[in-house]
Amino acid sequence: MDIARIEEIIEVLEHSTVCELSMRKGSFTVTAKKGTRIAQASAPISVTGADSAQVVAESVEQRHFVVAPMVGIFHFSEGIKKGSHVKEGQVVGAIESMKLLNDVKSDVSGKVVEVLVEDEVPVEYGQPLFRLEPEVKQ
């Protein structure tokens, strides 16, 4: 199994609703999971990426995420976008599950620095929805 085939497996996983995908060819097995950056394989492989260096460079304070509290279809609240300021407890969206809308609230006050999902797309439990830059408490 070559790197191009592994990249194809990752691409299929990224655009599907499944959380994990495994493929076996002979004695070689590759398992990829959404939301993780670790690849598990029965033979060693090398993974490089520019964004992995960026993640390491960010300070812990700048990596606060609002995550999905359940599985369902995510809907943005009006006015929530990159650059928006949110307060602790503010509703930033809703997840539609079993024909009910369940509020998604920010657990900190801060600025939305990255929107990680699109409106009206399926989300998984624990999936990051927004990255916030928390306000510095004085």
Summary of the structure (lengths in Angstrom):
residues: 138
radius of gyration: 17.7
end to end distance: 54.2
largest distance: 58.9
contacts: 326
relative contact order: 0.17
helix: 17%
strand: 39%
